[in-house]
Amino acid sequence: MAACWYLAYAIRYGDIEELMEERRVQVDHSTVNRWVIECALQLENEFRKKHQSQVGCSWRADETYVKIKGLWAYLYRAVDKEGNTVDFFISENP
């Protein structure tokens, strides 16, 4: 649960330690860090299995220049026939 919280939400290890204490589980933030390192890849694989979208036999890539938090960046997208985004990549360099 603690590793899932860290990976799913933008919270610190210390905050997760406090959440666990509220549930009467004594754990140190360094232990949560070790759990995340150990479990992150497995949790990502399980998430991708459940939420992986089916891509047809045809898709196209497009690119554009977007402003993100005041900085310009390149946005590359892979889009299928229906216009659904299959994957994306953001880079400072072309």
Secondary structure, 3 states (H helix, E strand, C coil): CHHHHHHHCCCCHHHHHHHHHHCCCCCCHHHHHHHHHHHHHHHHHHHHHHHCCCCCCCEEEEEEEEEECCEEEEEEEEEECCCCEEEEEEECCC
